[in-house]
Amino acid sequence: MAKVDLIMPKMGESVQEATIIKWLKNEGDKIAMDEPVLEIATDKVDSEIPSTAEGVLAKKLFKEGEVVQVGKPIAVIATSAEIESTSSPVQAHVVTETLSSSVKNGESNAKIPAMAEVVLEKTSASGKFLSPLVRNIAKQEGISMTELEKISGTGQGGRITKQDILSYIPNRKKDIVIEKKIIPVEQEVKAPPVFVSGNDEIVEMDRMRKLIAEHMVMSKRVSAHVTSYVEADVTNIVKWRDRVKDDFEKREKEKITFTPVFIEAVTNAIKDFPMVNVSLDGTKIIMRKNINIGMATALPTGNLIVPVIKNADRYNLFGLAKTVNDLAKRARANKLVPDEIQNGTFTLTNVGVFGNVMGAPIINQPQVAILATGVIKKKPVVLETSEGDVIAIRSMMFLSLSYDHRIVDGMLGGSFLRRVADNLEKFDASRTI
C-alpha cells in the first residue's frame, strides 16, 4: 500500500489557515475519491474537505479544534500501488522535508503532527503558542504581547485558541491616556443578568451565530446608522416574471427570482451615486471601483451568510440570475469557498421572502450601506393619467436603505434609494432572458 498526504487546500488568497471542526472519518475507515473526510472552518466560511485519493484513512495528523496552515498535510491515506504512481510530487516533497527536519534535530521518532504545529505557531515570551489567527485578531483589537501573556490558553500545550482570545476581548479593559493620566475604561456595556427558570432550556450558540453576533454589534459601534424608506411600484417586474418563469425553469432547470432584477437596479444606481460604494478607513474614504454585491442568504440552520457577486455590473440579467441561483444553492449546501463571501462593496437583503413589509438592516462592515427589499403586495394605488386620477390595483414594495451617516448624508442616501426605486418602476416587462 502506498501513502498519500491529504493536504489542507487553498481556500482563497486571504485565507492562510483553518480550524478542524469535525472528522467525518475515523482511522481505518475506507474512503472513496472526493468523499468528505473532515469539516474545517475559517473566519469566513465552513467547508468540507474531500479525499484526493481512494483508500483507507491511515492517520489523522491533527485533532478537532486544532489550527492547520494551508498547504500542510492533515491526514495520511493508504492507497493502492496505482494511486502511488500518480501521487503528486509536491505532496511527497512535503513529507520528505518534514521527516528530514526531524532527523536533523535528532528527533527521529518525533511525530509529524507535533512538528507541523511547531512550524505553524509562534510563541510568546513565556512559551505560549500563538497561531497566525490569534496574532491577527490581537493586532486588529490592539492587544499587545504583554496583554496576550495574561490570557489562559485552553489549547494543546497551553496554546491560546481563537475562542480564548474572543472570550477575553469583551471583558478586557483598555487604558486611555488623557493628560498623562491613565483611566481604565470598559470597552463593552455589560449585559443585565438573565433570569433562568427550571422550565427554560439553555442552548449554546454555534460558531457561525457567535461570529454573526460579534459582527453585528461591531457594526453598530462603528457606524452611525440611519435608515430611509421608499415605496416602489413593481407591477411590471411581477408581470415580467409571471411571463418568463415557466420557460426559464423548463430551459434552465431552475427557478428565476426577483433578486437578479433587484441587483441590476442597485448596480445601475451605484453608477449614478458612487459614494455609496465606498469604505471608511479612519478619515480616509476608499472609493471602490468594483461593484461587488453581497446577497444575504438564510441557511437551513437559521444562520445567515452573504455570498458576493463580484463585478455585478458586468453581468446581464441572465448572468445575474444564474449566478444568484448558484451562490444561493451552494451557500445552503455549505459549499462556498472563502473568496466568495469576501470583498463585498454593497449588500442586498430580501426580508420580503419572510413576509416582512420592510426592515432596518445593519450595515455589513466595512461597507457604508445596505438595502432591504420588502414583500410585494397588491394594493389600491392612485395613478395620474391624462384623463385624471384613477385607482388601480398595483404590486407595491417597500425599500429601506441603512447607511453610515459619517459619510452618507440624507440627501445622498435618499437620492440613491429613490434611484433604485425608479429603476425598478421603469423595468421593461417585454424583456427576454
VENTAKA-V926914 format. One record per backbone hydrogen bond with DSSP energy under -0.5 kcal/mol. NH is the residue of the N-H (numbers start at 1). CO is the residue of the C=O. Records with the same first field share a line. If there is no record, write none. Layout:
BEGIN
NH=CO, CO
END
This chain:
BEGIN
2=79
4=77
6=75
7=5
8=72
9=7
15=12
16=14
18=68
19=41
20=66
21=19, 39
22=39
24=22, 37
25=37
28=57
29=26
31=55
34=51
35=32
37=49
38=49
39=22
40=47
41=19
42=45
47=40
49=38
50=48
51=35
55=31
56=78
57=29
58=56, 76
59=76
61=59, 74
62=74
65=20
66=63
68=18
70=16
71=8
72=69
74=6
75=6
76=59
77=4
78=56
79=2, 77
84=80
85=81
86=82, 83
87=83, 84
92=88
93=89
94=90
95=91
96=92
97=93
98=94
99=95
100=96
101=97
102=98
103=99
104=100
105=101
106=103
107=102
110=107
115=111
116=112
117=113
118=114
119=115
120=116
121=117
122=130
124=128
127=124
130=122
131=160
135=131
136=132
137=133
138=134
139=135
140=136
141=137
142=138, 139
143=138
144=142
148=144
149=145
150=147
151=148
153=151
155=159
158=155
159=156
160=129
161=159
165=161
166=162
167=163
168=164
169=165
170=166
171=168
172=168, 169
174=185
176=174, 183
177=175
178=176, 181
181=178
183=176, 181
184=182
185=174
187=172
195=193
200=197
203=201
210=206
211=207
212=208
213=209
214=210
215=211
216=212
217=213
218=214
219=215
220=216
221=217
222=218
223=219
225=223
226=403
228=401
230=399
232=397
234=232, 395
238=234
239=235
240=236
241=237
242=238
243=239
244=240
245=241
248=244
249=245
250=246
251=247
252=248
253=249
261=258
262=258
263=259
264=260
265=261
266=262
267=263
268=264
269=265
270=266
271=267
272=268
273=269
276=273
277=274
279=286
281=284
283=281
284=281
286=279, 284
287=285
288=277, 286
292=290
293=291, 309
294=292, 346
295=307
296=294, 348
297=305
299=303
302=299
305=297
307=295
308=340
309=293
310=308
312=291, 309
313=291
314=311
315=312
320=316
321=317
322=318
323=319
324=320
325=321
326=322
327=323
328=324
329=325
330=326
331=327
332=328
333=329
334=331
335=330
336=330
338=11
339=11
340=337
341=338
342=339
345=292
346=292
347=369
348=294
349=371
351=349, 373
352=373
353=350
354=351
355=352
356=351
365=363
367=364
370=402
371=347
372=400
373=349
374=398
375=356
377=375, 396
379=394
381=379, 392
383=381, 390
385=383, 388
388=385
390=383
392=381, 390
394=379, 392
396=377, 394
397=232
398=357
399=230
400=372
401=228
402=370, 400
403=226
404=368
405=224, 403
407=404
408=404
409=407
413=409
414=410
415=411
416=412
417=413
418=414
419=415
420=416
421=417
422=418
423=419
424=420
425=421
426=422
427=424
429=427
431=428
END
